Amino acid sequence: MRALAEPVFEGPASQMLRQWSRQYGMTIGAGLIEAAHDGRLYNSYVVAMPDGRLARHRKLHAFIHPSVQCGDQFTVFDTPDGWRVGVLICYDNNIIENARATALLGAQILLAPHQTGGCDSGSPHAMGVIDRAVWANRHRDPAAIQAEMCGDKGRGWLMRWLPSRAHDNGMFLIFSNGIGPDDDEVRTGNAMILDPYGRILSETCRAGEDLVIADLDSALRQRCTGVRWLRARRPELYQPLTQPTGLEQSTRAIRFEHLPEPE
C-alpha cells in the first residue's frame, strides 16, 4: 500500500487531475491512497478545479485495512462556476449525521464516490454476494447480470436510503461506483445523479463502464423540502446527538463483525 500511496496536492495524481481540469474546463474528482506528511495513510478523494485549486476529503469511516486512518473533518468547497460542493466517501454516506453536517456547511451538491453493492454485509436484507460466474457470463447471459445489478444486491439496496440523503438535506447527489470484480466480490455500478427531491435525473444499470450526465437546475433548491427542513431545525434540542451512548463501535468492527476470525 505504501508503494501505491502518494502525497495529495503535490503528488503526481493530484497534478494530473489539475492538468486535466484546466485542459477540459471541468471539475474532476478521483480517489487514491494518500501518504500524509506524517507517514499516515488515508483513503482520500481529490477534486481539481479549472482555476487550479485542489480540494481533498479523507474518508471519515475507514475500515478496509488497519493501516488506513480515518479522516477527522468534513469537506465543503466552492467551485469556479458558483456551486458549493461537499464530498463523502462510500461508508461516510451511510451515516446520516455526515450528510446533514455537510449540508449545514452549505453544500448544494454532494459527491458520493463509492465501491459498493454485491457486498457480504452479513444481513439477509442488505445486498448480498453475486456469483462470479454470473459476471463472467455477462455477455452470453446479460439478463442474469442485469437482474443482479438492478435487484436488491445493487440498485434495490441503494433505493432504500440514497435518495433520502439528497431529499432530506436539499442537495443534488452524484453517486459513482465501481463495476465488476473487486477481490472476491462483484460491484454493481448503478452510477446516478439525483436532484434535491431525491428524484433520479440520470442513472445506469449497465454491466460495464458507463457515464451518467445531467443538467442541474439550482432553482430546484429554493423551495425543496430538504432546504425548508434545514431552516426548521431547533439545534437547542439536538445535544443528545453529540453525546456517546456507550453503544458506539469502530466502523471496522461493525463492518466485519459477521465474518469469522482469520486463521
C-alpha positions in Angstrom: 0.0 0.0 0.0 2.8 2.4 0.8 4.3 1.7 -2.7 1.0 2.8 -4.2 0.4 5.8 -1.9 1.4 9.3 -2.8 1.0 12.8 -1.3 -2.1 14.8 -2.1 -1.8 18.2 -3.8 1.9 17.9 -4.8 1.7 14.2 -5.9 1.5 13.0 -9.5 -2.2 12.0 -9.4 -3.2 15.4 -8.0 -1.1 17.2 -10.5 -2.5 15.2 -13.4 -6.1 15.9 -12.2 -5.2 19.6 -12.1 -3.8 19.5 -15.7 -6.9 17.7 -17.0 -9.2 20.1 -15.2 -7.6 23.1 -16.7 -7.4 21.4 -20.2 -11.0 20.4 -20.3 -12.5 23.2 -18.2 -14.1 20.7 -15.9 -14.1 20.0 -12.1 -12.8 16.4 -11.8 -12.5 14.1 -8.8 -10.7 10.8 -8.2 -9.8 8.6 -5.3 -6.4 7.4 -4.2 -4.3 6.2 -1.2 -2.8 9.3 0.3 0.5 9.3 2.0 0.4 12.1 4.5 3.4 14.1 5.5 3.4 12.4 9.0 3.5 8.9 7.4 -0.1 8.1 7.9 -2.2 6.6 5.1 -5.7 7.7 4.1 -8.4 6.8 1.7 -8.7 10.2 0.0 -10.6 11.8 -2.8 -9.1 14.7 -4.6 -11.1 17.3 -6.6 -9.4 19.5 -9.2 -11.0 22.7 -10.5 -10.3 24.6 -13.7 -8.9 27.6 -11.8 -6.1 25.3 -10.5 -7.4 24.8 -7.0 -7.5 21.4 -5.4 -9.7 20.1 -2.6 -9.3 16.8 -0.6 -11.6 14.7 1.5 -10.2 11.9 3.8 -12.7 9.1 4.4 -14.2 9.5 7.8 -15.1 5.8 8.3 -12.1 3.8 7.0 -12.3 0.1 7.7 -10.8 -2.0 4.9 -7.2 -2.1 6.2 -5.8 -1.4 9.7 -3.1 0.8 8.2 -5.6 3.3 6.8 -6.5 6.1 9.2 -9.9 7.8 9.5 -10.2 11.4 8.5 -11.5 13.9 11.1 -13.2 16.7 9.2 -15.9 17.4 6.7 -15.1 18.7 3.2 -17.0 21.5 1.5 -15.6 23.9 -1.1 -16.8 26.4 -3.8 -16.3 25.6 -7.5 -15.4 28.3 -10.0 -18.9 28.1 -11.6 -20.6 29.0 -8.3 -21.6 25.7 -6.7 -20.8 24.7 -3.2 -19.8 21.1 -3.1 -19.3 18.5 -0.4 -17.6 15.1 -0.5 -18.3 11.9 1.4 -16.6 8.6 0.5 -18.6 5.4 0.5 -19.5 4.4 4.0 -19.3 8.0 5.1 -22.7 8.4 3.3 -24.3 5.7 5.3 -24.1 7.7 8.5 -26.9 10.3 8.3 -25.2 12.8 10.5 -22.4 13.1 7.9 -24.7 14.1 5.2 -26.6 16.6 7.4 -23.3 18.2 8.7 -22.2 18.6 5.1 -25.4 20.2 4.2 -25.2 22.5 7.2 -21.8 23.7 5.9 -23.6 24.9 2.8 -23.2 22.0 0.3 -25.5 22.2 -2.6 -24.0 19.2 -4.4 -22.8 16.1 -2.6 -20.1 14.0 -4.4 -20.5 10.4 -3.2 -17.8 8.1 -4.7 -18.4 4.5 -3.7 -17.1 1.0 -4.0 -20.2 -1.0 -3.0 -23.0 -3.3 -4.0 -22.7 -7.1 -4.0 -21.2 -7.0 -0.5 -21.2 -9.8 2.0 -22.9 -7.5 4.6 -24.0 -10.2 7.0 -27.6 -9.1 6.7 -30.1 -11.2 4.6 -31.8 -7.9 3.6 -28.9 -5.7 2.7 -27.1 -6.5 -0.5 -25.5 -10.0 -0.9 -22.8 -11.6 -2.9 -23.1 -12.0 -6.6 -21.9 -15.3 -8.1 -18.7 -14.6 -10.0 -19.9 -16.9 -12.8 -22.8 -14.6 -13.5 -20.4 -11.7 -14.1 -18.1 -13.9 -16.2 -21.1 -14.9 -18.4 -22.5 -11.4 -18.7 -22.1 -11.2 -22.4 -23.7 -14.6 -23.0 -26.5 -14.1 -20.5 -26.9 -10.3 -20.0 -30.3 -10.7 -18.3 -28.8 -12.6 -15.4 -26.3 -9.9 -14.5 -28.8 -7.2 -15.2 -31.1 -8.7 -12.7 -28.4 -8.6 -10.0 -27.3 -5.1 -10.8 -30.9 -3.7 -10.7 -32.1 -6.0 -7.9 -31.6 -6.0 -4.1 -27.8 -6.5 -4.3 -27.4 -3.3 -6.3 -30.0 -0.6 -7.2 -32.7 -2.0 -4.9 -30.5 -1.6 -1.9 -29.4 1.9 -2.9 -33.1 3.0 -3.3 -33.8 2.2 0.3 -31.5 5.0 1.6 -29.6 7.0 -1.0 -32.4 9.3 -2.2 -33.1 10.3 1.4 -29.6 11.8 1.7 -30.4 14.1 -1.2 -34.1 14.8 -0.3 -33.7 15.3 3.5 -30.8 17.7 3.1 -31.8 19.6 -0.1 -28.7 18.6 -2.0 -28.0 17.3 -5.5 -26.2 14.0 -5.1 -23.7 12.5 -7.6 -23.2 8.8 -6.9 -20.4 7.0 -8.6 -19.4 3.4 -8.0 -17.1 0.6 -9.1 -18.4 -2.1 -11.5 -17.2 -5.7 -11.7 -14.8 -7.9 -9.7 -13.4 -6.4 -6.5 -11.3 -9.1 -4.8 -13.8 -11.8 -4.0 -17.0 -9.7 -4.7 -18.6 -8.1 -7.7 -19.5 -4.4 -7.5 -22.8 -3.3 -9.1 -22.1 0.1 -10.6 -25.5 1.9 -10.6 -24.0 5.4 -11.1 -26.7 8.0 -10.8 -27.4 11.7 -10.3 -30.3 12.7 -8.0 -31.9 16.1 -7.5 -32.7 17.7 -4.1 -36.1 16.0 -4.1 -34.4 12.6 -4.2 -35.5 12.1 -7.8 -33.2 10.3 -10.3 -32.1 12.6 -13.1 -29.8 10.1 -14.8 -28.6 6.5 -14.0 -27.2 3.4 -15.4 -27.6 -0.3 -14.6 -25.2 -1.4 -17.4 -22.8 -4.2 -16.5 -19.8 -2.3 -17.8 -18.1 1.1 -17.7 -20.6 3.9 -18.3 -21.2 7.6 -17.7 -24.2 9.4 -16.4 -24.8 13.1 -17.3 -27.4 15.6 -16.1 -28.1 19.3 -16.1 -28.5 20.6 -12.5 -31.1 23.4 -12.0 -30.1 25.4 -8.9 -33.7 26.8 -8.7 -34.9 23.4 -7.6 -33.4 24.0 -4.2 -35.2 27.3 -3.5 -38.4 25.6 -2.2 -37.3 22.0 -1.9 -38.4 20.0 1.1 -34.9 19.4 2.5 -33.9 23.1 2.5 -37.1 24.0 4.2 -36.5 21.3 6.8 -32.9 22.7 7.4 -34.4 26.1 8.2 -36.9 24.5 10.6 -34.3 22.9 12.8 -34.1 23.5 16.5 -30.4 23.0 17.4 -31.0 23.5 21.1 -32.8 20.1 21.2 -30.0 18.1 19.5 -27.4 17.9 22.2 -28.1 14.1 22.5 -26.7 13.7 19.0 -23.2 14.7 20.3 -23.3 12.5 23.4 -21.8 9.0 23.4 -24.4 6.3 24.2 -21.9 3.6 25.1 -23.0 1.6 22.1 -20.5 3.1 19.7 -18.1 0.8 17.9 -15.4 1.4 15.3 -16.6 1.1 11.7 -14.2 -1.7 11.2 -15.8 -3.8 14.0 -19.3 -3.1 12.7 -18.5 -3.9 9.1 -16.7 -7.2 9.8 -18.5 -8.5 12.9 -20.3 -11.2 11.0 -17.1 -12.6 9.4 -15.0 -15.4 11.1 -11.7 -14.6 12.6 -8.8 -15.2 10.2 -6.8 -18.4 10.9 
